[in-house]
């Protein structure tokens, strides 16, 4: 059996020789380039979707938020918050939303009439 297995392995190796290192590197580089291309396309698609939104919305009714989260587990908490706040602003969700929202709130605190 061992001799037969050795014969089979030699036959398989003869029919399917291992790829040369250069061929392997070429395939890896091609795969890497394809992944980079797909990643760039995906980033562009996301950037286009993000740029369609305004960085900060105008003030809108808090009721909109309650309607959106009606079936969510946070609904009761939002109802309590709605007793203190009547208006909200939406921030574009692009990674800078916290900083943008904070600065807008700070500016509104400094100059509440605008």
C-alpha positions in Angstrom: 0.0 0.0 0.0 2.8 2.5 0.8 4.4 1.8 -2.5 1.1 2.3 -4.3 0.5 5.6 -2.4 4.0 6.8 -3.4 3.3 5.9 -7.0 0.0 7.9 -6.9 1.6 10.9 -5.3 4.4 10.9 -8.0 1.8 10.6 -10.7 -0.3 13.5 -9.4 2.8 15.7 -9.0 3.8 14.8 -12.6 0.4 15.8 -13.9 0.1 18.9 -11.7 3.5 20.3 -11.1 3.7 22.9 -8.3 3.4 26.5 -9.5 6.6 28.4 -9.8 7.2 31.0 -7.2 7.0 33.8 -9.8 3.6 32.6 -10.9 2.4 32.6 -7.3 3.7 36.1 -6.7 2.0 37.3 -9.9 -1.3 35.8 -8.9 -1.0 37.3 -5.4 -0.2 40.7 -6.8 -3.1 40.5 -9.3 -5.5 39.5 -6.4 -4.2 42.4 -4.3 -4.7 44.9 -7.1 -8.2 43.7 -7.6 -9.0 44.0 -3.9 -7.5 47.6 -3.9 -9.7 48.5 -6.9 -12.8 47.1 -5.3 -12.1 48.9 -2.0 -11.6 52.2 -3.8 -14.9 51.7 -5.7 -16.7 50.9 -2.4 -15.2 54.0 -0.7 -16.3 56.2 -3.6 -19.8 54.8 -3.4 -20.0 55.5 0.3 -18.6 59.0 -0.2 -21.2 59.7 -2.9 -24.0 58.5 -0.6 -22.7 60.6 2.3 -22.3 63.8 0.3 -26.0 63.7 -0.6 -26.9 64.5 3.0 -26.6 67.9 4.6 -23.9 68.1 7.3 -26.5 69.4 9.8 -30.2 69.6 9.2 -32.5 72.4 10.2 -34.4 72.0 13.4 -37.3 69.5 13.2 -39.9 68.2 15.6 -38.9 65.6 18.1 -42.0 63.7 17.1 -40.2 62.5 14.0 -37.7 60.7 16.1 -40.5 59.1 18.2 -42.2 57.9 15.0 -39.0 56.4 13.7 -38.2 54.5 17.0 -41.8 53.5 17.7 -41.0 49.8 17.7 -37.5 50.2 19.1 -36.4 49.3 22.7 -35.4 52.9 23.2 -38.9 54.3 22.6 -39.7 54.8 26.3 -36.5 56.6 26.9 -37.2 58.9 23.9 -40.6 59.6 25.3 -39.0 60.9 28.5 -36.5 63.0 26.6 -39.3 64.4 24.4 -40.7 66.1 27.6 -37.5 68.2 27.9 -36.8 68.8 24.2 -39.2 69.7 21.4 -36.8 70.1 18.5 -33.8 68.1 17.2 -31.2 68.5 14.5 -29.8 65.5 12.5 -26.1 65.2 11.7 -24.7 63.5 8.7 -23.3 60.1 9.9 -19.8 60.3 8.4 -17.4 59.9 11.4 -17.4 63.6 12.2 -21.0 63.8 13.3 -20.1 64.0 17.0 -17.7 67.0 16.5 -20.1 68.7 14.1 -23.0 68.3 16.5 -21.0 69.5 19.5 -19.8 72.6 17.7 -23.3 73.5 16.4 -24.7 73.1 20.0 -21.9 75.2 21.4 -22.6 77.9 18.8 -26.3 77.8 19.5 -25.5 78.2 23.2 -23.3 81.2 22.6 -25.8 82.8 20.3 -29.3 81.4 21.0 -31.1 83.8 18.7 -29.9 82.3 15.4 
